[in-house]
């Protein structure tokens, strides 16, 4: 454990919200159960501070668990307070922020506590896609409590003090905490898709929550994810095309004031997801990251991207994709699940009705390209840089297949093969050939990328799209 100073449950709430804006609800609530020595303990507020306040003047609802009261464990009244906050948030259309520091289920309350967990899960499910749910893990979040961040939209952890697990490290076969701490923030960030970011300390985490809340709409009917843009709308970015392999840097360059908030950075190196402001409007970004993960799409990359697209679409947040992919990651491990993961990503993009813009930065080959928000699965606008290549496969590979016999001969005509390769690039896999067929709307200069994307999303602002009536999709 870290020796860093930690805040109390109430202090965390006050540090999160605007000054003097917090109004507590249920401060007099205590546990009703007196079995198994609980009558010997005081349970002020039953271990959770709940209420409402503002972030940058916008209404939010907050609960903050108090680890000094029975370890912050969840019992009947503890859960009832959280459920009440959710009910109010749904009525008012405001985000719910959970500050978690919880020992898990309160054993002394047995089935009352078990039912309490279920009631929180139900409220989170009802709120999903209606109001944003953000969870910050400050201490222990174990067992059934780990489902709470799993049902949230965005989850942050404190680097040293937070622990997140379903089964503790010491209960895993062949493992113990000193050997591999599977509950640590670093492990969770790199090995699970549950944690969006690990922050250095509590103050930084609370600041990140404030930043993200300011970028999100308050609910699924709110289009107030716009702020006055202090950056130059027509700002040009020289030599941007030279950064096609580093989407993170490209996104940072084109974002308003160069601020891009990335999620799940350590989980899937080939995929970047995150939020930025573009011309004052919040935009969700999904991009292939060749520099760190290679030019192929992985199972993990497809999985986090699909989940993020669903989140963005639920709140009608515009979607920007930066495409640079040649195919799928080819390993025995990947082969087990990649088809299903890619299917989920394809479905997510095709099913989303939010404004969708795709920019092909580099290579865009085969069905991996189709999956990345291509025109064929519903992108409203597709741009490409002049250097982009769009086609079924790399020209070298295509020519090897088409001229296999010629290449197998010692006397094969190399000039003929090279000429075929050049012709294939020009007619079948260049940006201009795709544009001629209507698969690309325009070929743009890298320097003009920011202003062209801003203009595209501005044009798409009033987008409405009708879909076949159904209960929900089955993906």
N, C-alpha and C positions, 0 to 999 in steps of 0.2 A: 504493500500500500504506500501511497505517496504521503509525504509530510506537508504537502501544500495545503494552505488554508482553504477550508470549505465553508460555504455560506449556509445559513439555516434555511429551512423551507420558506419562511416568510421573506427572508432577505433576498432569496432568489427571485421571488415574484416581484418585489420592489425594484430590483436591479433590472428586471426584464421590461417592466412597463414604464410608461411616461410618469414623470414625477407626480406624486400625490393622486394618481388616477385609480389606484386599486380599491375596490370595494369588496370586502370579504362577505361570503355567504356561508352560513352553517357553522359559525365559530363556536357555538355552544353544544354542538353535537358531540356525544361521547358513545363509547361502545355499550351495547345493551347486555352482552354476554358477561357473566361473572363466574363461569366455570373454569376449572383448572388454574386456579390462582390469579385469574385476570382481575378479580375484585381487589387484589392487593396493589394494582397498578393504576395510576392515573392515565387516562387516554384523552388528553385535550384535543378537541377537533377530530377525534378518532384517527389521528395520524396523517391527516391531509388538509392542507390549506386550499380552499376553493373560493372562486369569485370571478370578477370581471374588471377590466380596465382598458386602457388604450395603448396602442403602439403607433406613434406618429399621428395621434388623433383618431385612429381607427379602432373600433370596438373589437376586443378579443376576450375569450374566456380561458381561464387558467386553473389548473390544479397542480399542487406541489406537495409531494409526499414528504413526511417528516420521519426520518429514520430514528429519531430519539424516542418515538412512541411505538413500542413493540416492534422495532425494526422497520417501521413504515409498512408493516404487513397489511394486506387487504382483508378486511372483514365486512360484515353486513352493512354497517353505517358508513364506513369508509367508502365502499362502492356506491352506496346510495347518494352520497355527496357528489361523486364524479358523474354519476348518471344524471343528476339534476342539472349539472353544468352543461352536459350534452343536450339535454332537452331545451334548455334556454338558448344555447348556441344555434340549434336547428330552427327555433322559432324566430330568432333575430337575424339569422344568416351571417354568423360570425365565426372565425377560426377558433379551434380548440388547441391549446398548448398544454402538453403534459410534461411536468418536470419530475422525473421518476427517480426514486431512491427507495427501493421496496424489497423487503425480505421474502416476498411471495405470499402465498396463501396463509391466513392466520389459522394455525392448527387448532387453537382453543375453540374456534367457532365451527369447526368441522363442516357439515353440509351447508350451513348458513354462509360460510366463507366461500365454499365451492360455488354456490348459486350466485354469490356476489360477483365472482370473476365472470361468470356467464353473462350477467347483466351488463357489465362493461363491454364485453365483446359485442353484444347485441347493439348497444348504443353506437359503438364505433362503426359497425357494419351499416347501420342506418344513416350515419353521417358521411360515409364514404362517397365521394363524388358530389356531395352537397356543400360541405364546408371543408376547408383545408384542415388537416390534423398533423400537428408537428410534435414530436417527442424528443426531449432531451434527457439522456441517461447520465445521472450525476454520481450514483453509487451502485448498489446492487440492483439488478433486474433479472431475476432468475425464475426458472420453472414456468408456471402459467403466466407470470408477469411478462415474460419475453414475447408473448403473443401480442401484447399491447403495442410495442413499436412495430411489430409485423403488420398490424392492422392500420398503422399510421401511414401518412403519405411521405413524410420526411423524418428521418431519425438521425440525431447527432449524439456523440459520446464525448465525455471528458477523457483525456488521454490516460492519466494515471489512476484516478480513483474509481472509474466506472467499470462495472463487470456485467456482462450480458451473456446469458446461457439458458438453455432448456435443462440440460443435465450438467452439473458442475464438473470441472476437470477431473476431480478425484473419483468420480463414479464411472468414468469411461474405461472400458476394458483396456488394460495394459498401459494406462496413463495415470499421471498424477500432476498436480499443478506446477511443481518445480520443473518437471520434464517438458510439459507443453501447457501453457495457460490458455486454454480455448475460450476462456471467458474475457480475456483482455481486449481492450479497445483495438490494439494493433492487429490482433488475430482476427477479430470480427470484421474489421475494415477490409482486410486482404482476402478473407476466405468465405465471407457470406455476403449476400446481396442485401442484408438487412440494414446496414449502417451506411448512411450517406456521406458522413464526414466525421473525423475525429479532431477535436479541438484541444488546444494546449491546456486551457484552464477554464474554469466556470464562467468567468467574465467574458472570455472570447466566445464561448458557446452561446451565452445569452445574447451577445452582440450579433452573432450569426443568425439566430432566430429572428431578431428584430429586422435584420437586413432582408431575410427571405420573406417574412410576412409583408414587408413593404412592397415586394415584387409581385405578390399573389393577389388575385381577387378575393374578396371576403367570402363569396359563395358562388355557386354555379350559375347564378343569374346576374351576377355583378360584372360589368365590363369596365370597372374602374381600376384596371391595371395599367393606367396611363399616368405619366407624370411629365411635367414640362421638361423638355430636353435642353440641357445646358451645353451639349456638344454640337459641333457643326454638322448639320444634316448632310451636307455635301462634301464632307471631309474625304479627301482621296488618300489612299494608302499605297505609296510606291513599292514596287517589287513584291507585292503580296503573293503573286503566282509562284514565286520561288519558295514559298512556305507550304506548298500543297501537302507535304508529308507530315506537317505539324499543325493539326486542326486546332489544338488548344491555343496556339499563338495566333492563328488566323481569327478565331472567335474573340480573343482578347483585343486584337487590333480593330475589329469592326464594331465592337460593343460601344455603347455610349460611355464616354469617359474611361474606356478600356477596362471596364469591370465585368468580369464573367465569373459567376458562382458555379463551380463544378461539384457534381455529386459522384460518389462511388469511384473516386479516382484510382484507388488501389485495387479494385476488384477485377476489372476487365480492361487490360491495357490497350486493347484494340478498339475500344469504344469510349467516346466522351459524351457525357450527358450533363446538362446544367441549364441555368437561367441567365439571361442578360436583358438589359434594356436596349432597344433598337429604335431610335427616333422617339424615345420616351415611352414606347410600348413594351411590355414584358413579352419576351419570346423564349420558348423552350428550344434547346439545341441538342441535336443528336449528330455525331460525326465520327467517321472512321479515323483512327489515330495510327497512321502507318509508322511514324517515328518510334513509337513505343511497343506497338503490338503487331507490326507487320501489315502486309497488304491483304489480309484475309479476315473474314468474319468468324468469330468464335461463338460457341454455345453461350458462354457467360455474357459476351458482348450483346448478342441478340436478345438474351433474357432481360438484361437491365434496360435496354433500349425499348423493348416492347412494353415493359411495365411503366416506363417514363412517358411514352406516347399516350398510354391509357390515362395516366394522371393529367397530362396536359389537355387532352381532349375533353375530359370530364369537366374541366373549368374553362373550356373554350379558349385556351391559351394558344396563340399562333405557334406553328412548328416550323423550325428551320433545320434542314439536313445538309451536311457537307459530305459528299460522297467521294471516296477514293478506295476502291476495293476490287480485287481481282477474282476472289472466289471464297471458298469456305476453308477453315482450318482443317488440315487432314492429318489426324492421328487416330489411333484406336479408341482412345478415351473420348475424343470429340464425336466420333461416329455413333456413339451410344445415344446421344440426345440432340445432336445439332439440327436434324431435320425438324423436330418438333419445336425447338427454340426459334428457328428461322420462320417456321409457319406462324408462330405467335407474333413475331415481329411484322411479317407481311400482313397478317390480319389486322394488327393494331394500326398500321399506317392506312390500309385500305378502308378500315372501319371509321377512322377519325374524320370528323366533319369540321374541325378547326381549320383556319387558313393554313395551307401547307406549301412551302417553297423548298425546292431542292436545288443545290448548287453542286455540279460535278466539278471537282477541283483537279482530279488526276485521272486515274484509271476507273472505268465503270464497266466491268465485264460480267456477262452471264447472269444467272438468276440472283447472285449476290447483289448485283446492281439493282435488279428489279425490286428486291426486298427493301432497299434503302430509299423508300419514298419516291420511286420513279414516277414518271408521267403515267405509265401504264397501270399503276395501282392507285392513282388518284391525286398526285401532286397537282396543285392549281397552277403553279408556275415552275418551270424548270430552266435554270440557267447553266451555262458551262463556260469555263475559261477556255481560251484558245488552245491551250496545251492539253486539254482533256482528250481522253480516248474512250469511246463508247462502242461496245460491240459484244459479240458472243464470247470471245476469248482474245488473249494476247496474239498479235500477228505472228510472232515466231512459232507459237504452238499451232496456230491455224495452218500455217504453211507446211509445217512438219507433217500434219495429218493429210492435207490435200495433195502434197507432193511427196508422199512417203516412198513411192516407187522410184521417183527421180533421185531422191536423196540416198537411196540404198545402193544405187549404181556408182561404181567408181568413176564411170565416165559421165556422171550426171552433170547437167548444165547448171552450174552455180549461178551464172548471170541470170538465167531464166527464173530460178528460185528467188533470187534477190529482187528481181523486177516484180515478181508476183507478190512478194512481201510488201513492197512499196505501194503497189496498186491496192492491196488489201487494206492497208492503213488508210489510204486516201478515200476509198469508196465504201468501206465497211466498218471502220472503227475510229473515225475521226469525229470531232465535235461537229464539223460542218456537214458531214454525211448524215448524222443524226438530226441536225437542224433541218436539213432538206426534206426529211421524212416527217417532220412535225413532232419528233420526240423531244426536242429541245426548243424552247421558245425564243431564246436569244443567246448569242455568244458575246460575253462581256469582258471588258478589260479588268484585270485584277485590281487595279487602282480604284476603279469605280464601284467595287463590290458593295461597299457600305451604302452608298446612296441608291444603288439599284435595288438592294434588298429592302431598304426603308420604303421606297416607292411601291414595291410589290405588295408589301404588307399593308400599306396605306390603302391601296386599291382594293385589297381583300377584306377590309375592315368590316364591311356590312354583309359578308358572305352568309348565305343561308342555303342549306342543302337538305332536301327531303330524301329519306331512305325507306325501304320496305318496312311495313309495320311488323314488329316481332317483339317477343318478351325480352330477349337478349340473345346475343350470339353464343355459340357453344365452344368457343376457343378459350 
